[in-house]
Amino acid sequence: MSWVFIPITFEIFDRRPNIANEPNRQVYEVEVRAGMSAKRTIFLRSYNATGTYTERVQIPYGPGYYSLTVLLRTTHGIVYEDTFHLGFNVDYMGGLWLIVCLPLVLAAIPILMFRRKPNWEDDDYGNGSNYGSRSGILGRAPP
């Protein structure tokens, strides 16, 4: 199975009053889900400081369209949530085959079905009526 790693950049900021004096309250849990279900958590990490972070997240479910949800929880129970959509296709060779070969196959089918077949009824030598007889080219016996 092919997995894809994508970078996700997020910023943690905390403007609560007097938070700088409480270092034990500066714990931020960040969770990334593929969809809304907690069963599809693909990233989970705790941070102890505010700032901008870029994390490399693995999507193990294969090619498709996903809505990734980023949740941030503070020690006070405040939850921030953002959702963005992502679509990718790793198996592009299957689609490329359809784009290149399918028109050629579809164009060849009518050519092979409606090709001109030889008509043997017009030829004298092929139908067997005069074959083996002693008649000449004009239809009579040679002198």
N, C-alpha and C positions, 0 to 999 in steps of 0.2 A: 504494500500500500504506500502511496506517495503522500508524504506529509509536507505541509507548507509552513514556513516560519515567516511571520509578519512583524514589523516593528509597530509598537503602540506607544505613543508619546502622551503623557498626561502630566498635569501640574497639581501639586498638593499645596494648598494655602490655607492658613488658619487665622482668622481675624477675631477669634474670641477674646474678650478682655482678660488680661492677666494670665494668658496661656504661657507666656515666656517664663513665669515663675513656677510653673507646674510641669517639670520634665516627665513625670510619670503619666501625665495626661496627653502627651504628644506621641501617641501611637495611632497610626493610620493603617487600616487593613484595606488592601486593594484586591479586588476579585474581578476576573474577566470570565464571562460566560458566553458560550455559543448559543444564543437565544436567551430565554428568560428562566429556564429551568436550572435549579441548583445542582442537578445531576450532571449537567454539561459544563461544569467548571473546568476551564482550561488553564487558568493562571490564578495563583493566590500567594500574596506576599504582604508582610508587614513592614512599615517604614517608621522611622523614629524622628524624621525631620521633614520640614516642608521643602519644596523645590520642584523642579521639572525633571521628570524621569522618562527614559525610553527603555522599554523592555521588549525583548524578542519573544513572541508568543507562538507556540506551535498549535496548528489546527489539525488534529488527527482524524477528522471525519471524511477526508477526501474532497474532490472537487465539488463545487456547488455554490449556492448562494446562502449567506449567513447574515444574521443580525447579531453583532457582538455587543454585549452589554458590559460596561465598566462600572463597578460599584465601589464606592469608598465609604468606609465606616469609621467613625471616630470613637473614642472611649466614652463619650457622652451618649452614644446611640444615634447620632445624626448620620443619615445615609444620603449620599449624593450618587446620582445615577445618570449615565449617558449611554446612548445607543447609537451605533453606526452600522452601516450595511457594507458587506464585502462579498464579492463574487470572484471566483477564480476557476480556471480550467487547466489542469495539469496534463491531461490526456488529450493533447491537441492533434495527434496523428490520426485518430479515428475521424475527426471532423475534416481534417485535410484530405483524407482519402475520399470522403464524400464530395468535397468541393472539386477535386481534380478528376477522379475516375468515373463518378456517376454520370456526368454529362456525356462522356465518351461512350459509355455503355448504352445509355439511352439513345444516342445518335446512331449507334451501330445496329440496334435492333430493327428499325424500319428498313435500313439498307439491306440487311440480310433477309428480311421477310419479303420484300418486294423487288428482289433482284430479277433481272431478265433471264429466264430459263431458255435453253436452246430448244427450238422446235424441229424435231426430226421428221415430221410429216411432209415437209417441203422438199426433202432430198429424195431423189430416186433410188439411190443406193442404200439408203438406210431402212426403208420400209419392207424390203424383202419381196415386193411384187415382181420386179424385173431382175432381181439378183439371180444370177446363174442362168438366165436365158441368153439366147444367141442374138439379141437385138443390139443394134448399134446406138450411136448417140442420138440419131433422129427418130428412134423408135422402130426401125425396120431392120430386117436382116441385112448384113453386109453382102455386097455382090460376090 
